Amino acid sequence: MKGEYQTSVDITVPFHDVDSYRVVWHGNYARYFEVARCQLLDELQANYRVMEDLGYFFPVVDMKSRFVRPLIFGQHIVVKASLISWRHKLKIDYRITDRETGELMTRGTTVQVAISPEGDLQFQTPDAFRTAIEARIKST
């Protein structure tokens, strides 16, 4: 996975995430992406609280998933998140792999854009937020 900054989280698939066939329900992949995205933003010291303190919200406006192989109850997985773009929008790529075999299970992306509390779309990432991310990336 290519990107300016990346992180990963280990997850063991819980029973409440699976259907009657013990396969992860497709909607839960978004939550796995969110867990990795939150860790990535925390590590960059640019999490949702920081965004809001700067006067902006960053809703997800696009999400894509490609389900390569099913995740199953009890499976140990690694969710990698890689920050690809942050100057005009936040674009993050994800890869979910089996922790034991390294086999690719799922890949995906999310795109987030800045909006003001009034709902006005910003056509680039606010300077203070962009500067904070760039400073953190350079220091790692």
PAFIFI-660251 format. One record per residue: residue in one letter; residue number from 1; y, z, x of N, C-alpha, C in turn. Coordinates in nm, 2 decimals, padded with zeros to 4 digits. Layout:
<dotis>
DOTI  A  NUM  Y  Z  X  Y  Z  X  Y  Z  X .
...
</dotis>
This chain:
<dotis>
DOTI  M  1  -00.12  00.00  00.08  00.00  00.00  00.00  00.12  00.00  00.09 .
DOTI  K  2  00.22  -00.09  00.06  00.34  -00.10  00.14  00.45  -00.04  00.07 .
DOTI  G  3  00.54  00.02  00.14  00.66  00.08  00.08  00.74  00.16  00.18 .
DOTI  E  4  00.86  00.20  00.15  00.94  00.28  00.23  00.89  00.43  00.25 .
DOTI  Y  5  00.84  00.48  00.14  00.79  00.62  00.14  00.68  00.63  00.04 .
DOTI  Q  6  00.57  00.71  00.08  00.46  00.72  -00.01  00.40  00.86  00.01 .
DOTI  T  7  00.33  00.90  -00.10  00.26  01.03  -00.10  00.14  01.01  -00.18 .
DOTI  S  8  00.06  01.12  -00.18  -00.06  01.11  -00.27  -00.10  01.25  -00.32 .
DOTI  V  9  -00.17  01.25  -00.43  -00.22  01.37  -00.49  -00.36  01.36  -00.52 .
DOTI  D  10  -00.44  01.47  -00.51  -00.58  01.47  -00.54  -00.59  01.53  -00.69 .
DOTI  I  11  -00.67  01.47  -00.77  -00.70  01.51  -00.90  -00.85  01.50  -00.93 .
DOTI  T  12  -00.90  01.60  -01.00  -01.04  01.59  -01.05  -01.02  01.57  -01.20 .
DOTI  V  13  -01.08  01.46  -01.25  -01.07  01.42  -01.39  -01.12  01.53  -01.48 .
DOTI  P  14  -01.03  01.59  -01.56  -01.07  01.69  -01.65  -01.14  01.64  -01.78 .
DOTI  F  15  -01.22  01.72  -01.84  -01.29  01.68  -01.96  -01.19  01.64  -02.07 .
DOTI  H  16  -01.08  01.71  -02.09  -00.99  01.67  -02.20  -00.92  01.54  -02.18 .
DOTI  D  17  -00.94  01.47  -02.07  -00.88  01.34  -02.05  -00.98  01.22  -02.08 .
DOTI  V  18  -01.10  01.26  -02.12  -01.20  01.15  -02.14  -01.24  01.14  -02.29 .
DOTI  D  19  -01.29  01.02  -02.32  -01.34  00.99  -02.46  -01.49  01.04  -02.47 .
DOTI  S  20  -01.55  01.00  -02.58  -01.69  01.04  -02.60  -01.79  00.98  -02.50 .
DOTI  Y  21  -01.75  00.88  -02.43  -01.83  00.82  -02.33  -01.80  00.88  -02.19 .
DOTI  R  22  -01.72  00.98  -02.19  -01.68  01.05  -02.06  -01.60  00.96  -01.97 .
DOTI  V  23  -01.53  00.86  -02.03  -01.45  00.77  -01.95  -01.30  00.81  -01.99 .
DOTI  V  24  -01.21  00.80  -01.89  -01.07  00.84  -01.91  -01.01  00.74  -02.01 .
DOTI  W  25  -00.95  00.80  -02.11  -00.87  00.73  -02.21  -00.75  00.66  -02.14 .
DOTI  H  26  -00.73  00.53  -02.17  -00.63  00.45  -02.09  -00.49  00.52  -02.09 .
DOTI  G  27  -00.45  00.59  -02.20  -00.32  00.65  -02.20  -00.30  00.76  -02.10 .
DOTI  N  28  -00.41  00.82  -02.05  -00.39  00.93  -01.95  -00.36  00.88  -01.81 .
DOTI  Y  29  -00.37  00.75  -01.78  -00.34  00.70  -01.65  -00.19  00.71  -01.63 .
DOTI  A  30  -00.11  00.70  -01.73  00.04  00.72  -01.72  00.07  00.86  -01.67 .
DOTI  R  31  -00.01  00.96  -01.72  00.01  01.09  -01.67  -00.03  01.11  -01.53 .
DOTI  Y  32  -00.13  01.04  -01.48  -00.17  01.05  -01.34  -00.06  00.99  -01.25 .
DOTI  F  33  00.00  00.88  -01.30  00.11  00.82  -01.23  00.23  00.91  -01.22 .
DOTI  E  34  00.25  00.98  -01.34  00.37  01.07  -01.34  00.35  01.19  -01.25 .
DOTI  V  35  00.23  01.24  -01.23  00.20  01.35  -01.14  00.24  01.31  -01.00 .
DOTI  A  36  00.19  01.19  -00.96  00.22  01.14  -00.82  00.37  01.11  -00.81 .
DOTI  R  37  00.43  01.05  -00.91  00.57  01.02  -00.91  00.66  01.14  -00.89 .
DOTI  C  38  00.62  01.25  -00.96  00.70  01.37  -00.95  00.69  01.43  -00.81 .
DOTI  Q  39  00.57  01.43  -00.75  00.55  01.48  -00.62  00.63  01.39  -00.52 .
DOTI  L  40  00.63  01.26  -00.53  00.71  01.17  -00.45  00.85  01.21  -00.46 .
DOTI  L  41  00.91  01.22  -00.58  01.05  01.25  -00.59  01.08  01.39  -00.54 .
DOTI  D  42  00.99  01.49  -00.56  01.02  01.62  -00.50  01.03  01.61  -00.35 .
DOTI  E  43  00.94  01.54  -00.29  00.94  01.53  -00.14  01.06  01.46  -00.09 .
DOTI  L  44  01.12  01.37  -00.17  01.24  01.30  -00.14  01.36  01.39  -00.17 .
DOTI  Q  45  01.34  01.50  -00.23  01.45  01.59  -00.28  01.54  01.51  -00.37 .
DOTI  A  46  01.48  01.43  -00.46  01.55  01.35  -00.56  01.48  01.35  -00.69 .
DOTI  N  47  01.43  01.47  -00.73  01.36  01.48  -00.86  01.44  01.47  -00.98 .
DOTI  Y  48  01.38  01.48  -01.10  01.45  01.46  -01.22  01.56  01.56  -01.24 .
DOTI  R  49  01.55  01.68  -01.19  01.66  01.78  -01.20  01.78  01.73  -01.12 .
DOTI  V  50  01.76  01.68  -01.00  01.86  01.63  -00.91  01.93  01.51  -00.98 .
DOTI  M  51  01.85  01.42  -01.04  01.91  01.31  -01.11  02.00  01.36  -01.23 .
DOTI  E  52  01.95  01.45  -01.30  02.03  01.50  -01.41  02.16  01.57  -01.36 .
DOTI  D  53  02.15  01.65  -01.26  02.26  01.72  -01.20  02.37  01.62  -01.15 .
DOTI  L  54  02.33  01.50  -01.11  02.42  01.39  -01.07  02.48  01.32  -01.20 .
DOTI  G  55  02.43  01.36  -01.31  02.48  01.30  -01.44  02.41  01.18  -01.49 .
DOTI  Y  56  02.28  01.16  -01.45  02.20  01.04  -01.49  02.06  01.08  -01.53 .
DOTI  F  57  02.01  01.00  -01.62  01.87  01.01  -01.65  01.80  00.88  -01.60 .
DOTI  F  58  01.67  00.88  -01.57  01.60  00.77  -01.52  01.48  00.74  -01.60 .
DOTI  P  59  01.49  00.69  -01.72  01.37  00.67  -01.80  01.28  00.55  -01.75 .
DOTI  V  60  01.16  00.56  -01.77  01.06  00.45  -01.74  01.09  00.34  -01.84 .
DOTI  V  61  01.12  00.22  -01.79  01.15  00.10  -01.88  01.04  00.00  -01.87 .
DOTI  D  62  00.95  00.01  -01.77  00.84  -00.08  -01.76  00.72  -00.01  -01.69 .
DOTI  M  63  00.60  -00.03  -01.74  00.49  00.03  -01.67  00.37  -00.07  -01.68 .
DOTI  K  64  00.31  -00.10  -01.57  00.19  -00.19  -01.57  00.07  -00.12  -01.51 .
DOTI  S  65  -00.04  -00.14  -01.56  -00.17  -00.09  -01.51  -00.27  -00.20  -01.51 .
DOTI  R  66  -00.35  -00.19  -01.40  -00.47  -00.28  -01.39  -00.59  -00.19  -01.37 .
DOTI  F  67  -00.68  -00.19  -01.47  -00.79  -00.10  -01.46  -00.91  -00.17  -01.39 .
DOTI  V  68  -00.93  -00.14  -01.27  -01.03  -00.21  -01.19  -01.17  -00.16  -01.22 .
DOTI  R  69  -01.18  -00.03  -01.22  -01.31  00.04  -01.25  -01.28  00.16  -01.34 .
DOTI  P  70  -01.36  00.21  -01.43  -01.33  00.32  -01.51  -01.34  00.46  -01.43 .
DOTI  L  71  -01.25  00.55  -01.47  -01.25  00.68  -01.41  -01.34  00.76  -01.51 .
DOTI  I  72  -01.42  00.86  -01.46  -01.51  00.93  -01.54  -01.49  01.08  -01.52 .
DOTI  F  73  -01.53  01.16  -01.62  -01.52  01.31  -01.61  -01.58  01.36  -01.48 .
DOTI  G  74  -01.50  01.45  -01.42  -01.54  01.51  -01.30  -01.52  01.44  -01.17 .
DOTI  Q  75  -01.48  01.31  -01.18  -01.46  01.23  -01.07  -01.34  01.28  -00.98 .
DOTI  H  76  -01.35  01.28  -00.85  -01.24  01.32  -00.76  -01.17  01.20  -00.72 .
DOTI  I  77  -01.04  01.19  -00.76  -00.96  01.08  -00.73  -00.84  01.11  -00.65 .
DOTI  V  78  -00.78  01.01  -00.58  -00.66  01.02  -00.51  -00.56  00.92  -00.58 .
DOTI  V  79  -00.44  00.97  -00.61  -00.34  00.89  -00.67  -00.23  00.88  -00.57 .
DOTI  K  80  -00.21  00.76  -00.52  -00.10  00.73  -00.42  00.02  00.67  -00.49 .
DOTI  A  81  00.13  00.72  -00.46  00.26  00.66  -00.51  00.34  00.61  -00.39 .
DOTI  S  82  00.40  00.49  -00.40  00.48  00.44  -00.30  00.61  00.39  -00.35 .
DOTI  L  83  00.72  00.44  -00.30  00.85  00.39  -00.34  00.88  00.26  -00.28 .
DOTI  I  84  00.90  00.16  -00.37  00.92  00.02  -00.33  01.06  -00.02  -00.33 .
DOTI  S  85  01.13  00.03  -00.43  01.27  -00.01  -00.45  01.35  00.10  -00.51 .
DOTI  W  86  01.48  00.12  -00.47  01.56  00.23  -00.52  01.71  00.19  -00.53 .
DOTI  R  87  01.74  00.07  -00.48  01.88  00.04  -00.47  01.94  00.00  -00.60 .
DOTI  H  88  01.86  -00.07  -00.68  01.91  -00.12  -00.82  01.83  -00.05  -00.93 .
DOTI  K  89  01.71  -00.01  -00.89  01.62  00.05  -00.99  01.51  00.12  -00.91 .
DOTI  L  90  01.44  00.22  -00.97  01.33  00.28  -00.90  01.21  00.21  -00.93 .
DOTI  K  91  01.14  00.15  -00.83  01.01  00.09  -00.86  00.91  00.16  -00.77 .
DOTI  I  92  00.81  00.20  -00.83  00.70  00.28  -00.76  00.57  00.21  -00.79 .
DOTI  D  93  00.49  00.18  -00.69  00.36  00.13  -00.70  00.26  00.25  -00.69 .
DOTI  Y  94  00.14  00.23  -00.76  00.04  00.33  -00.76  -00.09  00.27  -00.73 .
DOTI  R  95  -00.18  00.35  -00.66  -00.32  00.31  -00.64  -00.40  00.44  -00.66 .
DOTI  I  96  -00.50  00.42  -00.75  -00.59  00.53  -00.77  -00.72  00.49  -00.71 .
DOTI  T  97  -00.77  00.57  -00.62  -00.90  00.55  -00.55  -00.99  00.66  -00.57 .
DOTI  D  98  -01.12  00.64  -00.55  -01.22  00.74  -00.55  -01.21  00.82  -00.42 .
DOTI  R  99  -01.20  00.95  -00.43  -01.18  01.03  -00.31  -01.30  01.02  -00.21 .
DOTI  E  100  -01.42  01.01  -00.26  -01.54  01.01  -00.17  -01.56  00.87  -00.11 .
DOTI  T  101  -01.55  00.76  -00.19  -01.58  00.63  -00.14  -01.46  00.55  -00.10 .
DOTI  G  102  -01.34  00.59  -00.14  -01.22  00.51  -00.11  -01.21  00.38  -00.20 .
DOTI  E  103  -01.30  00.36  -00.29  -01.30  00.25  -00.38  -01.18  00.24  -00.47 .
DOTI  L  104  -01.11  00.13  -00.48  -01.00  00.11  -00.57  -01.04  00.12  -00.71 .
DOTI  M  105  -00.98  00.20  -00.79  -01.02  00.22  -00.93  -00.91  00.16  -01.02 .
DOTI  T  106  -00.78  00.18  -00.99  -00.67  00.14  -01.07  -00.55  00.12  -00.98 .
DOTI  R  107  -00.47  00.02  -01.03  -00.34  00.00  -00.96  -00.23  -00.02  -01.07 .
DOTI  G  108  -00.11  00.01  -01.03  -00.01  00.00  -01.13  00.13  00.01  -01.07 .
DOTI  T  109  00.23  -00.01  -01.16  00.37  00.01  -01.12  00.45  00.07  -01.23 .
DOTI  T  110  00.56  00.14  -01.20  00.66  00.18  -01.30  00.79  00.14  -01.25 .
DOTI  V  111  00.88  00.11  -01.34  01.02  00.08  -01.31  01.11  00.18  -01.39 .
DOTI  Q  112  01.21  00.24  -01.33  01.30  00.33  -01.39  01.44  00.28  -01.36 .
DOTI  V  113  01.53  00.30  -01.46  01.67  00.26  -01.44  01.76  00.38  -01.47 .
DOTI  A  114  01.87  00.38  -01.41  01.97  00.49  -01.44  02.04  00.47  -01.57 .
DOTI  I  115  02.06  00.57  -01.65  02.14  00.57  -01.76  02.23  00.69  -01.77 .
DOTI  S  116  02.35  00.68  -01.82  02.43  00.80  -01.84  02.38  00.88  -01.95 .
DOTI  P  117  02.43  01.01  -01.96  02.39  01.09  -02.08  02.42  01.02  -02.21 .
DOTI  E  118  02.52  00.94  -02.21  02.56  00.87  -02.34  02.47  00.74  -02.36 .
DOTI  G  119  02.38  00.71  -02.27  02.29  00.60  -02.29  02.34  00.47  -02.23 .
DOTI  D  120  02.45  00.47  -02.15  02.49  00.35  -02.09  02.41  00.31  -01.96 .
DOTI  L  121  02.36  00.19  -01.96  02.27  00.14  -01.86  02.36  00.12  -01.73 .
DOTI  Q  122  02.31  00.17  -01.62  02.37  00.15  -01.49  02.30  00.03  -01.42 .
DOTI  F  123  02.37  -00.06  -01.36  02.31  -00.18  -01.31  02.27  -00.16  -01.16 .
DOTI  Q  124  02.29  -00.04  -01.11  02.24  -00.01  -00.98  02.22  00.14  -00.97 .
DOTI  T  125  02.14  00.18  -00.88  02.12  00.33  -00.86  02.25  00.39  -00.82 .
DOTI  P  126  02.29  00.50  -00.88  02.42  00.57  -00.84  02.42  00.60  -00.69 .
DOTI  D  127  02.54  00.58  -00.63  02.55  00.60  -00.49  02.50  00.73  -00.43 .
DOTI  A  128  02.53  00.84  -00.50  02.49  00.97  -00.45  02.33  00.98  -00.45 .
DOTI  F  129  02.27  00.93  -00.55  02.12  00.93  -00.56  02.06  00.84  -00.45 .
DOTI  R  130  02.12  00.72  -00.44  02.07  00.63  -00.34  02.08  00.68  -00.20 .
DOTI  T  131  02.20  00.74  -00.17  02.22  00.80  -00.04  02.13  00.91  -00.01 .
DOTI  A  132  02.10  00.99  -00.10  02.01  01.11  -00.09  01.87  01.06  -00.05 .
DOTI  I  133  01.82  00.95  -00.12  01.69  00.90  -00.09  01.69  00.84  00.05 .
DOTI  E  134  01.79  00.76  00.08  01.79  00.69  00.21  01.80  00.80  00.33 .
DOTI  A  135  01.87  00.90  00.31  01.88  01.01  00.41  01.74  01.07  00.43 .
DOTI  R  136  01.67  01.10  00.32  01.54  01.17  00.33  01.44  01.07  00.40 .
DOTI  I  137  01.44  00.95  00.36  01.35  00.85  00.42  01.37  00.84  00.57 .
DOTI  K  138  01.50  00.84  00.61  01.52  00.83  00.76  01.48  00.95  00.83 .
DOTI  S  139  01.48  01.07  00.77  01.44  01.19  00.83  01.29  01.22  00.84 .
DOTI  T  140  01.21  01.13  00.78  01.07  01.15  00.78  01.00  01.06  00.88 .
</dotis>
